[in-house]
Amino acid sequence: MRIPPAAGAVPRFTRATPILCSTALCAVLAGVVPATAQDKTAHVTILEEIVVSAGAEKVAISTPQAVTVIDQEDMDREQARTVGGLFADVPGVQTTGASARPLGQAFNIRGIGNAEQAGSQNRIIVTVDGAVKFFEQYRTGSFFGDPELYKRVEVLRGPASSTLYGSGAIGGVVNFTTKDPGDFIPAEGTGAVRAKAAYDSNGDGLMGSVIIAQKLGPRADMLASFATGKSDDMKDGAGAVIQSTAAERWSGLLKTNIYLDDAQDQVLTFSLSRTDTDLDRAAVAQTGGGMFIPTFGFSHLRAIDDTATIRYRNAASGNPWLDLDVQLSYSDTSTQRYDFTNGFMCGPGTLQVLCDNEAAYKTVALRATNTVEFGAGAWQNYLTFGIDAAQQKRTATSSAGPLAFHPGGEESKLGAFVQGEFIWNDRLTITPGLRVDRTDLTPDAAAIAAGGAKQKGTAVSPKIAALYEINDNWGLFGSAARTERMPTLDELFSSDGPGGVGRVPSLNLRKEKATTVELGVTYRTTDLFSAGDRLTAKLTVFNNDLTDLIAANARAPGVPYFSNINRARIWGGEIEAAYEADRWFGRLAYSKVKSRNKTPGAAFGTTLADTPAENLALTLGMKLPDQGLRFGWRVQAFDDITTASATTTGAGHAVHDLFASWQPQSGVLQGLQIDLGVENLFDREYRNNLALDNSPGRNVKLSIAKAFQW
């Protein structure tokens, strides 16, 4: 199965280049060492992870799109307590907003996406087991899932993702996959139990989890997991408390696979997960910021994130006309806030943010796809087509009544898509695609009273991509993609309340549009320094022209809450490389994103506020296979950046981490796994430019897990 296209190529080198090229890994990237044909070995780099989408099964380096897979080994090494801790080795991807609060983070891909999620829906599509996730509330993050639930994260960068995942994915797509029974049950066994305990020194964080997996006869298996944890407030490198980072959380997962035939071509999967986060003294401004936290004060905050899916897959081996995947999903993300320290200020209008309130997004979705295979001579062809239907209900209320700036309503969406994949002689792959989405948006009674009215529209997303493998070592790829993003409930119906005292609903918004071109080069070789070692590298450049961008207006009577602000340009480049051998490994992720506001006026020519600083992450490590040891060092370096906002203007910095993992391969300790990490080794005080708080200081992380199989 395969992925949607985009592209890449050699980025323009800047001040970070001397750091990159100070390593032997960079010298190899230049291609000065002759390569031999690839052999199948036990070594697999991050760019050789299978990516799952449609068409022929491919690894990441062989897709005409910038795509990265974070697997279970990566997640174990990171020992992440928030989703933001998972993406250090993924070029062009960060979280924005809070540095460490579990409910204050949102995604940013190549300068698209911010912590104030109003207006960001669908610019980055996030899924869990295929169910689309989104949440937006004043100064609150967008994704609340516990990292302990997941075994894999797939990140697709660029709007070519829109074909399969939904129009408007200007930044890209982040797909989370929950753990599965087969991840724990041995091939010749029937069940397993895995217990885990973890500790973080910064904030005295404690976490424990239990996973039970069991075969239920020859045609079924199941998994049940439970994790719980708590921590105190963390401190930055200067020893100052990062306010409101204390948290309690538990999560659970139930999953069952039923195999309907002996070949296991037909699989019915039921999955249900929940993350329940309880913050006793939560900042009202969860996304952070020195001035916002004391201004708005604190409250009790509870967030619950539920995901339920029923999925039927029929691979139909031997039948080229059938590869069916049908899924029904339900997502419910909700928050409750009460006991405000500044609750005495609760009142109508914008002061309702200090009133007891509840907000929720509930989405029911049905998705069906089928892939047919055909071809003749040197051509092997795949055609994937399908439909999506979804209904999302957004609610919000407070003790002072409906929240005009957080309007309620319903969004109904029906989409159809088709993607081809035409492969010639296993060298050239051409991937065209087209998607059309019809959207109807209906405001609730309170939003209608403030001037809202039903809206509808159609978004179209075409693309074409190609990848040519010149030989066993080198490949070229490129793509052109265009996507349209419909205005959302929030953008259309937000107001400052009835009565004409402030901004009014924005009923004349145009669709956002993004046109992106990407070019890229891939390189891979084996037997470079030792027998069976592997080096893979992917270089990408991109240019994204954005028109009719939607942004909030300044508060004034009779002015629309949102408007189209004309045009912007985002461009840049990425390098992703990995090396694996018997005893050594390395990884490199480099990203340079530039942007310009092209709207006439005072802001013309400025760098967009959501632009990340130029950055790289370099990891070098060693393996002792006989002892089951793997350990290494990583540096993350960020350049300084000046954007149109003082909030996202930041100074350059470099942070060093250490990590080690021990997994005995035999004897009484087999099944034991110990992971040790030291983040911010030198206890540096710093702030990522997309974060509104200082990042945590030195943090020693330890996790111990033991699996029992039968």
QUIMOLIN-V474773 format. One record per residue. OMEGA is omega in radians with two decimals (none if undefined). D_FIRST is the distance of its C-alpha to the first C-alpha in Angstrom with 2 decimals. Layout:
[[OMEGA	D_FIRST] [OMEGA	D_FIRST]]
This chain:
[[-2.86	0.00] [-2.96	3.76] [3.02	7.25] [-3.01	10.48] [2.91	13.12] [-3.13	16.52] [-3.13	18.51] [3.05	21.13] [-2.97	24.22] [-3.13	27.36] [3.06	29.11] [-3.10	32.84] [-3.08	34.50] [-3.10	37.03] [3.13	39.16] [-3.05	36.23] [3.11	35.85] [3.11	38.68] [-3.14	37.06] [-2.98	33.74] [3.03	35.47] [-3.11	37.81] [3.08	35.22] [-3.12	34.43] [-3.13	30.73] [3.11	31.43] [3.12	33.46] [-3.12	30.63] [-3.13	28.39] [3.07	30.97] [-3.09	29.88] [-3.13	33.37] [3.14	32.33] [-3.07	31.18] [3.07	27.79] [3.10	26.96] [-3.06	23.93] [3.03	21.26] [3.04	21.70] [3.13	19.62] [3.14	21.53] [-3.09	21.59] [3.12	21.51] [3.10	18.35] [-3.12	18.87] [3.14	17.45] [3.07	15.69] [3.02	13.89] [3.11	12.30] [3.03	8.57] [-2.99	7.39] [3.08	5.40] [-3.12	5.59] [3.11	4.66] [-3.10	4.66] [3.07	4.28] [-3.08	3.47] [2.96	6.36] [-2.99	9.42] [-3.08	11.45] [-3.10	14.00] [3.07	11.93] [3.11	10.97] [3.11	13.82] [3.03	14.48] [-3.11	16.40] [-3.14	14.21] [3.09	15.52] [3.02	14.59] [-3.07	17.72] [-3.05	17.57] [3.12	20.33] [3.10	22.42] [-3.09	22.63] [3.08	23.60] [-3.13	26.18] [-3.11	27.71] [-3.09	28.09] [-3.01	29.63] [3.06	29.12] [3.00	31.33] [-3.09	29.96] [-3.14	26.54] [-3.13	28.14] [-3.05	28.42] [-2.86	24.70] [-3.10	24.17] [-3.08	26.79] [-3.13	24.41] [-3.10	22.13] [3.07	23.66] [-3.07	24.57] [3.07	24.08] [2.86	27.03] [-3.08	28.59] [-3.11	31.75] [-3.12	34.88] [3.10	36.15] [-3.01	35.91] [3.13	35.92] [-3.08	36.40] [-3.09	33.62] [-3.07	34.06] [-3.04	34.66] [3.02	31.41] [-3.05	28.96] [3.01	26.14] [3.09	26.74] [3.10	24.14] [3.07	25.82] [3.09	29.00] [3.09	27.62] [3.11	28.54] [-3.05	31.72] [3.05	33.36] [-2.84	35.44] [3.09	32.57] [-3.13	34.59] [-3.11	32.75] [-3.10	29.52] [3.10	27.59] [3.04	24.24] [2.96	24.77] [-3.13	22.43] [-3.13	20.19] [3.11	19.97] [2.96	18.10] [-3.06	18.58] [3.10	16.16] [3.13	15.27] [-3.11	19.03] [-3.10	20.41] [3.01	23.33] [3.01	26.36] [3.10	30.01] [3.03	32.90] [-3.03	36.50] [3.09	39.29] [3.06	38.65] [-3.12	36.02] [-3.00	32.46] [-3.07	29.32] [-2.99	27.28] [-3.08	29.02] [3.12	26.51] [3.11	27.59] [-3.14	25.48] [-3.13	26.37] [-2.86	24.03] [3.08	20.80] [-3.01	18.92] [3.02	16.37] [3.13	16.49] [-3.09	13.94] [3.11	15.98] [-3.05	15.00] [3.08	18.19] [-3.02	19.48] [3.07	19.65] [3.09	16.66] [-3.05	14.90] [-3.07	17.21] [-3.05	15.24] [-2.97	12.84] [3.09	15.20] [3.12	18.69] [3.09	21.31] [-3.12	23.34] [-3.06	20.92] [3.14	23.20] [-3.12	22.63] [-3.03	18.98] [3.02	17.09] [-3.11	17.54] [3.05	15.33] [3.08	17.13] [-3.13	15.95] [3.12	18.92] [-3.03	19.87] [3.13	19.06] [-3.10	21.50] [3.09	19.51] [-3.02	19.96] [-3.12	23.68] [3.14	24.48] [-3.05	25.05] [-3.11	23.48] [-3.10	26.89] [-3.10	28.27] [-3.10	28.49] [-3.14	28.77] [2.99	29.22] [3.09	31.06] [3.10	30.55] [-3.08	33.23] [3.03	33.22] [-3.09	35.95] [-3.12	35.86] [3.01	38.53] [-3.11	38.78] [-3.13	42.15] [-3.06	42.02] [-3.13	42.79] [-3.13	43.25] [3.10	39.90] [3.12	39.20] [3.05	36.06] [3.14	35.45] [3.07	32.61] [3.09	32.13] [3.08	29.00] [3.09	29.40] [-3.04	26.69] [2.97	27.69] [3.11	26.55] [-3.06	28.19] [-3.05	28.55] [-3.03	26.08] [3.13	23.80] [3.00	23.79] [-3.11	23.82] [3.05	24.77] [3.01	25.17] [3.12	27.96] [3.08	28.57] [3.11	31.40] [3.09	32.18] [-3.12	35.26] [3.09	36.82] [3.10	39.55] [3.02	40.96] [3.10	43.92] [3.09	43.99] [3.11	42.64] [3.08	44.70] [-3.07	43.99] [3.10	45.12] [-3.14	48.62] [3.13	48.99] [3.14	48.87] [3.00	47.23] [-2.92	44.04] [2.99	45.14] [3.04	43.38] [3.04	40.69] [-3.06	41.97] [2.93	39.65] [-3.09	39.04] [2.93	35.67] [3.10	34.13] [3.12	30.66] [-3.14	29.37] [2.98	26.23] [-3.09	26.04] [-3.14	22.88] [3.01	22.67] [3.06	20.08] [-3.10	21.41] [-2.96	19.89] [3.08	21.17] [-3.08	21.03] [-3.13	21.70] [-3.11	18.30] [3.02	16.82] [-3.11	14.40] [-3.09	16.08] [3.04	16.35] [-3.06	18.61] [3.03	18.65] [-3.13	21.64] [3.11	21.90] [3.12	24.97] [3.09	25.80] [2.95	28.87] [-3.09	30.23] [-3.09	33.99] [-3.08	35.65] [-3.13	39.45] [-3.06	41.37] [3.13	45.13] [-3.06	46.16] [3.02	43.31] [3.04	43.89] [3.04	43.80] [-3.10	42.12] [3.14	39.16] [3.01	37.62] [-3.12	40.74] [-3.04	43.22] [-3.09	46.75] [-3.04	48.56] [-3.07	46.43] [3.12	46.63] [-3.13	50.45] [-3.07	50.77] [3.09	48.70] [-2.98	49.43] [3.08	47.67] [2.93	46.77] [-3.09	45.19] [3.04	41.49] [3.13	39.17] [3.12	35.51] [3.13	33.31] [-3.14	29.56] [3.04	28.08] [3.11	24.55] [3.13	23.92] [2.94	20.84] [-3.02	20.42] [3.07	16.93] [3.11	16.23] [3.11	13.01] [-3.11	13.29] [3.05	10.71] [3.13	13.73] [-3.14	13.48] [3.11	15.52] [-3.05	15.32] [-3.07	13.37] [-3.07	14.56] [2.94	13.26] [-2.89	10.09] [3.09	12.04] [-3.12	11.98] [-3.11	15.49] [2.99	17.04] [-3.07	20.66] [3.08	21.61] [3.12	24.92] [3.12	25.80] [3.08	29.39] [-3.04	30.53] [3.07	34.31] [2.99	37.20] [3.12	40.90] [3.10	43.50] [-3.09	47.17] [3.13	50.19] [3.07	50.15] [3.07	52.56] [-3.10	53.33] [3.12	53.29] [3.13	56.87] [-3.13	55.52] [3.14	53.37] [-3.12	54.17] [3.08	52.99] [-3.05	50.65] [-3.14	48.83] [3.08	50.77] [3.07	48.70] [3.14	46.25] [3.07	49.01] [3.01	49.32] [-3.07	47.70] [3.06	44.45] [3.09	41.23] [-3.11	37.99] [2.93	34.72] [3.09	31.46] [-3.06	30.20] [2.99	27.05] [-3.06	25.82] [3.05	22.51] [-3.13	20.61] [3.11	17.07] [3.10	15.52] [3.03	12.44] [3.11	11.54] [3.07	9.33] [-3.11	11.52] [3.12	11.35] [3.13	14.55] [3.12	16.36] [3.12	19.60] [-3.09	21.12] [-3.08	19.34] [2.98	16.72] [-2.95	13.25] [3.08	12.15] [3.06	9.73] [3.13	11.32] [3.14	10.24] [-3.10	13.44] [3.12	15.03] [3.01	18.01] [3.01	19.15] [-3.09	22.69] [3.02	24.39] [3.14	27.97] [3.08	29.17] [-3.11	32.76] [-3.14	34.41] [3.06	37.76] [3.11	40.30] [3.12	43.94] [3.12	46.70] [3.09	50.19] [3.11	51.50] [-3.12	49.43] [3.14	46.24] [-3.09	44.71] [-3.14	44.98] [3.05	42.87] [-2.98	40.08] [3.05	40.10] [3.12	38.73] [-3.13	37.02] [3.04	33.99] [3.07	30.96] [-3.05	29.24] [3.06	26.08] [-3.10	24.29] [3.05	21.31] [-3.08	19.41] [3.06	16.55] [3.12	14.81] [3.08	12.36] [3.06	12.23] [-3.01	10.53] [-2.99	13.18] [3.14	13.15] [3.00	16.67] [-3.13	17.74] [-3.12	14.87] [-3.07	16.86] [3.08	16.55] [3.10	13.60] [-3.03	14.85] [3.00	13.13] [3.11	15.65] [3.11	15.52] [3.09	18.21] [3.06	18.99] [3.11	22.36] [3.04	23.70] [-3.06	27.13] [3.03	28.90] [-3.11	32.26] [-3.08	34.13] [3.13	37.22] [3.05	39.59] [-3.02	41.44] [-3.12	45.23] [3.12	46.06] [3.07	43.91] [3.13	45.52] [3.13	48.93] [3.08	48.12] [-3.14	47.27] [3.11	43.64] [-3.12	42.57] [3.12	39.48] [3.09	37.03] [-3.14	34.13] [-3.12	31.96] [3.10	28.85] [-3.09	26.33] [-3.11	24.28] [3.04	21.42] [3.08	20.51] [2.93	18.68] [-3.12	17.90] [3.12	16.35] [3.05	16.41] [3.11	15.89] [3.10	18.19] [-3.05	18.38] [3.06	22.15] [-3.09	22.32] [-3.07	20.95] [-2.98	22.17] [3.05	22.06] [3.06	19.70] [3.07	20.47] [3.13	18.51] [3.13	19.73] [2.97	19.25] [-3.09	21.52] [3.07	20.87] [3.07	23.35] [3.10	23.32] [3.12	26.13] [3.10	26.97] [3.00	29.35] [-3.08	32.30] [3.07	32.03] [-3.09	34.60] [-3.09	35.98] [-3.08	36.45] [-2.90	37.99] [3.08	40.29] [3.09	41.36] [3.04	45.11] [3.07	48.10] [-3.14	49.38] [3.06	51.62] [3.09	54.98] [-3.10	54.15] [-3.08	54.79] [-3.11	51.57] [-3.08	48.22] [3.10	47.11] [-3.03	43.74] [-2.98	41.77] [-3.11	41.35] [-3.13	41.05] [3.02	37.99] [3.09	35.74] [2.93	31.98] [-3.14	30.71] [3.12	28.93] [3.07	26.90] [-3.02	26.17] [3.00	24.26] [3.11	23.96] [3.05	22.18] [-3.08	22.53] [3.09	21.35] [3.03	21.82] [3.12	19.85] [3.07	21.69] [3.12	21.11] [3.12	23.52] [-3.11	24.63] [-3.05	28.12] [3.11	29.50] [3.13	32.16] [-3.08	31.70] [3.05	30.03] [3.13	26.33] [-3.06	26.09] [3.00	23.24] [3.06	23.45] [3.13	20.67] [3.12	21.51] [-3.12	20.20] [-3.00	22.84] [2.89	22.55] [-3.08	25.18] [3.04	24.99] [-3.05	27.49] [3.08	27.36] [-3.06	30.17] [3.09	30.86] [3.13	33.36] [3.08	35.06] [-3.11	34.13] [3.14	35.44] [-3.12	37.82] [3.07	40.68] [3.02	44.23] [-3.08	47.33] [3.09	49.25] [-3.12	51.92] [3.03	53.43] [-3.14	51.76] [3.06	48.95] [-3.13	45.35] [3.12	43.48] [3.05	40.56] [3.04	40.54] [-3.04	38.46] [2.99	39.49] [-2.80	38.44] [3.03	36.34] [3.09	34.85] [3.06	32.89] [-3.14	30.54] [3.14	29.52] [-3.10	28.85] [-3.11	26.79] [2.94	24.80] [3.03	24.54] [-3.09	22.16] [3.13	22.88] [3.12	22.83] [3.11	24.75] [3.05	24.64] [-3.13	27.28] [-3.01	29.20] [-3.09	31.59] [3.03	30.51] [3.12	27.74] [3.14	27.56] [3.14	25.55] [3.04	26.40] [-3.11	25.44] [-3.13	27.58] [3.03	27.70] [3.12	30.27] [3.06	30.27] [-3.12	33.20] [3.07	34.21] [2.97	37.11] [-3.08	38.55] [3.09	39.42] [3.11	41.36] [3.13	45.05] [-3.04	47.33] [-3.08	48.18] [-3.09	44.59] [3.09	43.74] [-3.13	42.32] [3.07	41.70] [-3.11	38.59] [-3.03	36.58] [-3.07	37.21] [-3.09	33.58] [3.10	33.08] [3.06	32.26] [3.03	34.40] [-3.04	33.21] [3.02	31.92] [3.00	30.52] [-3.14	29.59] [3.13	30.30] [3.04	29.76] [-3.09	31.43] [-3.09	31.65] [3.10	32.72] [2.99	31.63] [-2.99	34.04] [-3.09	31.86] [3.13	34.87] [-3.12	35.95] [-3.09	32.53] [3.05	33.29] [-3.09	31.21] [-3.10	33.04] [-3.06	33.19] [3.08	34.22] [2.99	32.64] [3.00	34.32] [-3.08	33.24] [-3.13	35.32] [3.07	35.78] [3.03	37.98] [-3.11	40.48] [3.04	39.69] [3.13	41.83] [3.13	40.26] [-3.12	41.96] [3.06	42.33] [-3.12	44.48] [-3.09	42.20] [2.95	39.19] [-3.03	41.35] [3.12	41.12] [3.10	42.53] [3.13	40.72] [3.06	40.24] [-3.10	38.62] [-3.11	37.74] [3.10	37.35] [3.00	35.54] [3.10	35.73] [3.08	33.51] [3.10	33.60] [3.11	31.82] [3.12	33.35] [3.11	31.60] [-3.04	33.94] [-3.12	32.24] [3.09	35.04] [-3.05	38.28] [-3.12	39.38] [3.10	37.37] [-3.06	34.00] [3.08	31.67] [3.05	33.49] [3.11	31.80] [3.09	33.96] [3.13	32.70] [3.11	35.33] [3.03	35.01] [3.10	37.56] [-3.13	36.54] [-3.00	38.91] [-3.06	40.86] [3.02	43.84] [-3.08	44.09] [3.00	43.77] [-3.12	44.51] [3.07	41.97] [2.99	39.99] [-3.03	36.63] [3.11	37.34] [3.08	34.82] [-3.12	36.35] [3.08	39.61] [2.91	40.96] [3.08	41.60] [-3.13	38.94] [3.03	39.88] [-3.08	42.10] [-3.12	41.71] [3.07	39.68] [-3.05	39.54] [-3.13	36.66] [3.02	36.63] [3.13	34.41] [-3.14	35.04] [3.11	32.74] [3.12	33.36] [3.06	31.19] [-3.07	32.84] [3.10	30.95] [none	32.23]]
